[in-house]
Amino acid sequence: MATARDVARKAGTSTAVVSYVFNNGPRGVAPATRQRVLAAARELGYRPNALARSLSSGRTRSIGLIVPDICNPYFAELARAIEDAAGTTGNLLLIADSALSADQERRHTRSLIDRQVDSVVLVSVRDEPDLREFFDAGVPVVALHPLSDRRLASSITIDYEAAAQRATEHLLAHGHRSVVLLNGPVESTGARQHRAGFDRAVAGAPGVRSRMVRSEISRHHAAEVAQELLRGPDRPRAVYCTTDEQAFGVLYAAHRSGLSVPADLAVVGFDGTRNCLVSIPALTTVQQPMEAMARRVVEILADRTVLEEPVHEVLGFEFIARDSSGGPAPG
């Protein structure tokens, strides 16, 4: 295996110059010299030692990502978007799946700190994630959901309340007067915002019967909950689900119950995964800007000052009306 010394000898430079070329500093290198070093490295098949570079720079060029369930298509698509964005800056993404467990999330927190990742992107299963360990270790964190405590980490999210209100108003505009909010399984900042937006929309439409039920963030459990919901005499006419996965479960439950969507039941989801385009019928949803979130989170984490001054940003969302709710609302 070729070494930096071999490259230096072939290019007629010092090993320090080879280091400057592959580490982009700390000293500048003349363009002609840089080209000689790169040509020698290609000819010899030289690859810089990542571990040695990490030791010398104090950076591992790695970003940790903790998600609740990598099997959930939204988190899989989000991970791909962050990996693509991280790759443009030469960073490696390390993915940790908390499996919807707070204890597992804590173990991943310690593990990523022990592995000396440069920064972490967090989607927590807890309403108040323990951010102190990251802060004490000097590891910048960006949460991709609303934070109740905004002092120890940055966050990038959308306005869940506005999104929920927009989705619910869409169902009401189609004339539905019996609507259900299928929320997450636990009380959290995001769940409260969904509820607030849903309630605000309903409050502006007299004569509407509404209620909230809870489901795990999985199509399987949502299908069970929805089948019970649709079996009773007071079955709803429309359902707003706080994730696409729950919405897919509701679509399945409607099919098993012999109901037609949207003629008998209108369904709206939230997240905007690619699966929305191939469900039957195609799912109306609130689409989160995953690629924009991914690019922004990598930009924020590149700035170590976020340890002292966390950044909190709210990005825009897109409401996409498809067949599951009857398409665009009349008027």
C-alpha positions as CSV (number, residue, x, y, z in Angstrom):
1,M,0.0,0.0,0.0
2,A,1.4,3.4,-1.1
3,T,2.2,5.9,1.7
4,A,2.4,9.7,1.8
5,R,6.2,9.3,1.7
6,D,5.9,7.4,-1.6
7,V,3.7,10.1,-3.1
8,A,6.1,12.8,-1.9
9,R,9.1,11.1,-3.4
10,K,7.4,10.6,-6.8
11,A,6.0,14.1,-6.9
12,G,9.3,15.6,-5.7
13,T,7.8,17.3,-2.6
14,S,7.8,16.8,1.1
15,T,5.4,14.7,3.0
16,A,4.1,17.9,4.6
17,V,3.0,19.2,1.2
18,V,1.2,15.9,0.5
19,S,-0.6,16.4,3.8
20,Y,-1.5,20.0,2.9
21,V,-3.0,18.8,-0.4
22,F,-5.2,16.1,1.0
23,N,-6.2,18.1,4.1
24,N,-6.8,21.4,2.3
25,G,-4.3,23.1,4.5
26,P,-3.3,24.4,6.9
27,R,-0.9,25.9,4.3
28,G,-1.6,26.7,0.7
29,V,0.0,24.7,-2.1
30,A,0.8,26.1,-5.6
31,P,-1.6,24.8,-8.3
32,A,1.2,23.1,-10.3
33,T,2.6,21.3,-7.1
34,R,-1.0,20.2,-6.2
35,Q,-1.5,18.7,-9.6
36,R,1.9,16.8,-9.3
37,V,0.9,15.4,-5.9
38,L,-2.6,14.3,-7.1
39,A,-1.1,12.7,-10.3
40,A,1.4,10.8,-8.2
41,A,-1.3,9.7,-5.8
42,R,-3.5,8.4,-8.7
43,E,-0.6,6.5,-10.2
44,L,0.5,4.9,-6.9
45,G,-3.1,4.2,-5.8
46,Y,-2.6,6.2,-2.7
47,R,-5.5,6.7,-0.3
48,P,-5.2,8.9,2.8
49,N,-5.5,7.2,6.2
50,A,-8.9,8.4,7.5
51,L,-8.0,7.5,11.1
52,A,-4.7,9.3,11.0
53,R,-6.4,12.4,9.5
54,S,-9.0,12.3,12.3
55,L,-6.3,12.1,15.0
56,S,-4.4,15.0,13.5
57,S,-7.5,17.2,13.0
58,G,-9.6,16.2,16.0
59,R,-12.5,15.6,13.7
60,T,-13.9,12.2,12.6
61,R,-15.9,13.6,9.7
62,S,-18.9,11.6,10.8
63,I,-22.5,12.5,11.6
64,G,-24.7,10.4,13.8
65,L,-28.4,10.0,13.1
66,I,-30.8,8.6,15.6
67,V,-34.3,7.7,14.3
68,P,-37.2,5.9,16.0
69,D,-37.7,3.2,13.3
70,I,-35.6,2.8,10.1
71,C,-38.3,0.5,8.7
72,N,-40.7,3.5,8.6
73,P,-40.4,4.8,5.0
74,Y,-40.3,8.4,6.1
75,F,-37.2,7.8,8.3
76,A,-35.6,5.7,5.5
77,E,-36.1,8.5,3.0
78,L,-35.0,11.1,5.5
79,A,-31.8,9.1,6.2
80,R,-31.1,8.9,2.5
81,A,-31.5,12.6,2.1
82,I,-29.2,13.4,5.0
83,E,-26.6,10.8,3.8
84,D,-26.6,12.5,0.3
85,A,-26.2,16.0,1.9
86,A,-23.5,14.7,4.3
87,G,-21.6,13.1,1.4
88,T,-21.2,16.5,-0.4
89,T,-19.1,17.7,2.6
90,G,-17.1,14.5,3.0
91,N,-18.9,13.3,6.0
92,L,-20.0,9.7,6.8
93,L,-23.5,9.1,8.2
94,L,-23.8,6.6,11.1
95,I,-27.5,5.5,11.5
96,A,-28.8,4.3,14.9
97,D,-32.3,2.9,15.2
98,S,-33.9,3.4,18.7
99,A,-36.7,1.0,17.9
100,L,-39.2,3.3,19.5
101,S,-37.4,2.7,22.9
102,A,-36.3,5.5,25.1
103,D,-33.7,3.2,26.7
104,Q,-32.3,2.3,23.3
105,E,-32.2,5.9,22.4
106,R,-30.1,6.6,25.5
107,R,-27.7,3.7,24.6
108,H,-27.3,5.1,21.1
109,T,-26.6,8.6,22.6
110,R,-23.7,7.2,24.7
111,S,-22.4,5.0,21.8
112,L,-22.3,7.9,19.3
113,I,-20.5,10.1,21.9
114,D,-18.0,7.2,22.6
115,R,-17.4,6.9,18.8
116,Q,-16.5,10.6,18.8
117,V,-18.9,11.6,16.0
118,D,-18.6,15.3,15.1
119,S,-22.3,15.9,15.4
120,V,-25.8,14.3,15.7
121,V,-29.1,14.6,14.0
122,L,-31.9,13.4,16.4
123,V,-35.5,12.3,15.9
124,S,-36.4,11.4,19.4
125,V,-39.1,9.1,20.8
126,R,-39.3,11.3,23.9
127,D,-41.1,14.6,24.4
128,E,-38.1,15.8,26.4
129,P,-35.0,14.0,25.1
130,D,-31.9,14.0,27.3
131,L,-29.6,16.5,25.4
132,R,-27.3,17.2,28.3
133,E,-24.9,14.3,27.5
134,F,-24.4,15.7,24.0
135,F,-23.9,19.2,25.3
136,D,-21.4,18.2,28.0
137,A,-19.4,16.2,25.4
138,G,-19.3,19.1,23.0
139,V,-21.3,17.3,20.3
140,P,-23.7,19.7,18.4
141,V,-27.2,18.3,17.9
142,V,-30.0,19.2,15.6
143,A,-33.5,17.8,16.3
144,L,-35.8,17.3,13.4
145,H,-38.9,17.8,15.5
146,P,-40.2,20.5,17.9
147,L,-38.3,20.7,21.1
148,S,-39.9,21.7,24.4
149,D,-36.4,22.8,25.7
150,R,-34.6,24.8,23.1
151,R,-31.5,25.7,25.0
152,L,-29.2,22.7,24.5
153,A,-29.8,21.8,20.8
154,S,-30.9,23.3,17.5
155,S,-34.0,22.2,15.7
156,I,-35.4,22.2,12.2
157,T,-39.1,21.4,11.7
158,I,-42.3,22.6,10.0
159,D,-45.3,24.2,11.6
160,Y,-47.2,21.1,12.7
161,E,-50.1,23.2,13.9
162,A,-50.5,25.1,10.6
163,A,-50.2,21.8,8.7
164,A,-52.8,20.0,10.8
165,Q,-55.2,23.0,10.4
166,R,-54.7,23.0,6.6
167,A,-55.3,19.3,6.4
168,T,-58.4,19.4,8.5
169,E,-59.8,22.4,6.7
170,H,-59.4,20.5,3.5
171,L,-61.6,17.7,4.9
172,L,-64.2,20.1,6.1
173,A,-64.2,21.9,2.8
174,H,-65.3,18.6,1.2
175,G,-68.4,18.8,3.4
176,H,-67.4,16.2,6.1
177,R,-68.9,16.9,9.5
178,S,-67.7,13.9,11.4
179,V,-63.9,13.9,11.6
180,V,-61.3,12.1,13.6
181,L,-57.7,13.0,14.4
182,L,-55.5,9.9,14.5
183,N,-52.7,11.1,16.7
184,G,-49.5,9.5,17.9
185,P,-49.4,7.1,20.9
186,V,-48.0,9.5,23.4
187,E,-48.3,13.2,24.4
188,S,-45.4,15.2,22.9
189,T,-44.8,18.6,21.6
190,G,-45.5,17.6,18.0
191,A,-48.7,15.7,19.0
192,R,-49.9,18.7,20.9
193,Q,-49.3,20.9,17.9
194,H,-51.3,18.5,15.6
195,R,-54.1,18.5,18.1
196,A,-54.1,22.3,18.3
197,G,-54.3,22.7,14.5
198,F,-57.0,20.1,14.2
199,D,-59.1,21.8,17.0
200,R,-58.6,25.2,15.5
201,A,-60.0,24.1,12.1
202,V,-62.9,22.3,13.7
203,A,-63.7,25.4,15.9
204,G,-64.2,27.4,12.7
205,A,-66.8,25.0,11.3
206,P,-70.1,24.8,13.3
207,G,-71.9,21.5,13.6
208,V,-68.8,19.3,13.2
209,R,-68.4,16.3,15.4
210,S,-64.8,15.6,16.1
211,R,-62.6,13.4,18.4
212,M,-59.1,12.2,18.8
213,V,-57.8,8.7,19.0
214,R,-54.3,7.4,19.4
215,S,-52.3,4.8,17.5
216,E,-48.7,3.6,17.4
217,I,-46.8,5.0,14.4
218,S,-47.3,1.9,12.3
219,R,-49.7,0.9,9.6
220,H,-50.4,-2.4,11.4
221,H,-51.5,-0.9,14.7
222,A,-53.3,2.0,12.9
223,A,-55.3,-0.6,10.9
224,E,-56.4,-2.3,14.2
225,V,-57.4,1.0,15.7
226,A,-59.2,2.1,12.5
227,Q,-61.1,-1.2,12.2
228,E,-62.6,-0.6,15.7
229,L,-63.3,3.0,14.8
230,L,-65.1,2.0,11.6
231,R,-67.1,-0.8,13.1
232,G,-69.2,1.3,15.4
233,P,-72.4,3.1,14.6
234,D,-70.8,6.5,15.0
235,R,-68.0,5.9,12.4
236,P,-66.3,9.0,11.2
237,R,-66.6,10.4,7.7
238,A,-63.0,11.6,7.5
239,V,-59.7,10.9,9.3
240,Y,-56.6,13.1,9.5
241,C,-53.6,10.9,10.4
242,T,-50.4,12.5,11.8
243,T,-48.2,10.1,9.7
244,D,-48.5,8.5,6.3
245,E,-47.9,5.1,7.9
246,Q,-51.0,5.5,10.1
247,A,-52.9,6.6,7.0
248,F,-51.9,3.5,5.0
249,G,-53.3,1.5,7.9
250,V,-56.6,3.4,7.8
251,L,-56.8,2.7,4.0
252,Y,-56.3,-1.0,4.7
253,A,-59.0,-1.0,7.4
254,A,-61.5,0.8,5.2
255,H,-60.9,-1.9,2.5
256,R,-61.4,-4.7,5.0
257,S,-64.5,-3.0,6.3
258,G,-66.0,-2.8,2.8
259,L,-65.8,1.0,2.7
260,S,-64.9,3.0,-0.4
261,V,-62.3,5.7,-0.2
262,P,-63.1,8.6,-0.5
263,A,-66.8,7.9,-1.1
264,D,-67.4,6.5,2.4
265,L,-64.2,7.6,4.2
266,A,-61.8,10.4,3.3
267,V,-58.2,10.0,4.5
268,V,-55.3,12.5,4.9
269,G,-51.8,11.6,6.0
270,F,-48.7,13.6,7.0
271,D,-45.0,13.3,5.9
272,G,-45.2,13.0,2.1
273,T,-43.3,9.8,1.4
274,R,-43.0,8.4,-2.1
275,N,-45.4,5.5,-1.1
276,C,-48.3,8.1,-1.1
277,L,-48.1,8.0,-4.9
278,V,-48.7,4.2,-5.1
279,S,-51.2,3.6,-2.4
280,I,-54.8,2.8,-3.5
281,P,-56.1,5.4,-3.8
282,A,-53.2,7.8,-3.9
283,L,-52.8,9.5,-0.5
284,T,-53.5,13.1,0.2
285,T,-50.8,14.3,2.5
286,V,-48.8,17.1,4.1
287,Q,-45.3,16.8,2.5
288,Q,-42.3,17.7,4.6
289,P,-39.3,19.2,2.8
290,M,-37.0,16.3,3.4
291,E,-34.2,17.4,1.0
292,A,-34.2,21.0,2.2
293,M,-34.2,19.8,5.8
294,A,-31.3,17.5,5.1
295,R,-29.2,20.2,3.4
296,R,-29.9,22.7,6.2
297,V,-29.1,20.3,9.0
298,V,-25.7,19.5,7.5
299,E,-25.0,23.3,7.1
300,I,-26.0,24.0,10.7
301,L,-23.9,21.2,12.0
302,A,-20.8,22.4,10.1
303,D,-21.0,25.5,12.3
304,R,-19.7,24.6,15.8
305,T,-21.1,27.8,17.2
306,V,-24.5,26.2,17.5
307,L,-23.2,24.6,20.7
308,E,-23.4,28.1,22.3
309,E,-26.2,29.5,20.3
310,P,-28.7,26.9,19.1
311,V,-30.5,27.6,15.8
312,H,-34.3,27.0,15.5
313,E,-35.8,27.1,12.1
314,V,-39.3,26.4,10.7
315,L,-39.4,25.4,7.1
316,G,-42.4,25.5,4.8
317,F,-44.6,22.5,3.9
318,E,-46.7,21.5,0.9
319,F,-50.3,20.2,1.1
320,I,-50.9,17.7,-1.7
321,A,-54.5,16.8,-2.4
322,R,-54.9,13.4,-4.0
323,D,-57.7,10.8,-4.5
324,S,-57.9,9.6,-0.9
325,S,-59.7,12.8,0.2
326,G,-61.5,13.4,-3.1
327,G,-58.8,15.6,-4.7
328,P,-58.7,19.4,-4.4
329,A,-61.5,20.9,-2.3
330,P,-64.4,22.5,-4.2
331,G,-64.3,26.3,-4.5
